[in-house]
Amino acid sequence: MLPMKKYLSRKEASAYLTEIGFHTTYKTLGKLATIGGGPKFHKFGTKSVLYAIEDLDAWAAERLSPAFKSTSDKAGAL
């Protein structure tokens, strides 16, 4: 049994990601669910797709580059 936690619809997931600084449309999430490369999701019934906030946070963190001090820095060289 899955632990009870809050799940977001695709539109809610898109709004959540955008709110925390990672602009992502619900259409992009839909495309990534089809071709791969998007955040993990669950199916509820035959059509509903649900995202756990932890999975959205993890996906966004994986896509984030290391911090830079300037535009001439090498990646990750702090």
C-alpha positions in Angstrom: 0.0 0.0 0.0 1.2 3.5 -0.9 1.8 5.9 2.0 -0.9 8.5 2.0 0.6 11.8 0.8 -0.6 14.6 -1.4 -0.6 14.0 -5.1 -0.9 16.6 -7.8 -2.7 16.5 -11.1 -0.6 17.3 -14.2 -1.8 20.9 -14.2 -1.2 21.2 -10.5 2.3 19.7 -10.9 3.0 22.2 -13.7 1.9 25.1 -11.5 3.9 23.8 -8.5 7.1 23.5 -10.6 6.6 27.0 -12.0 5.9 28.4 -8.6 9.3 27.1 -7.3 11.2 28.5 -10.2 11.2 25.7 -12.8 8.8 26.9 -15.6 7.2 23.7 -17.0 3.9 23.5 -18.8 1.4 20.7 -18.3 1.8 19.9 -22.0 5.5 19.4 -21.5 4.9 17.1 -18.6 2.5 15.1 -20.8 5.0 14.8 -23.6 7.7 13.7 -21.2 5.4 11.1 -19.7 5.1 9.7 -23.2 8.7 9.9 -24.4 10.5 9.6 -21.1 12.7 12.0 -19.2 10.0 13.6 -17.0 9.3 13.2 -13.3 7.9 9.9 -11.9 4.1 9.7 -11.9 1.4 7.4 -10.8 -1.8 6.3 -12.6 -5.1 6.5 -10.9 -7.7 4.6 -12.9 -7.2 4.6 -16.6 -6.6 8.2 -17.4 -5.7 10.2 -14.3 -2.0 10.9 -13.8 -0.7 12.0 -10.4 2.6 13.4 -9.3 4.1 13.2 -5.7 5.7 16.5 -4.7 8.9 14.6 -3.7 9.2 13.2 -7.2 8.7 16.7 -8.7 11.4 18.1 -6.4 13.8 15.3 -7.2 13.3 15.7 -11.0 13.9 19.5 -10.8 17.0 19.0 -8.7 18.4 16.5 -11.2 18.1 19.0 -14.0 19.7 21.9 -12.1 23.4 22.6 -13.0 26.1 23.2 -10.3 26.4 26.8 -9.0 28.6 29.2 -10.8 30.4 32.3 -9.5 30.6 33.9 -13.0 29.8 33.1 -16.6 33.4 32.3 -17.2 33.6 29.6 -14.5 33.8 25.9 -15.5 30.8 23.8 -14.3 31.1 23.0 -10.7 34.4 24.8 -10.1 33.7 26.9 -7.0 
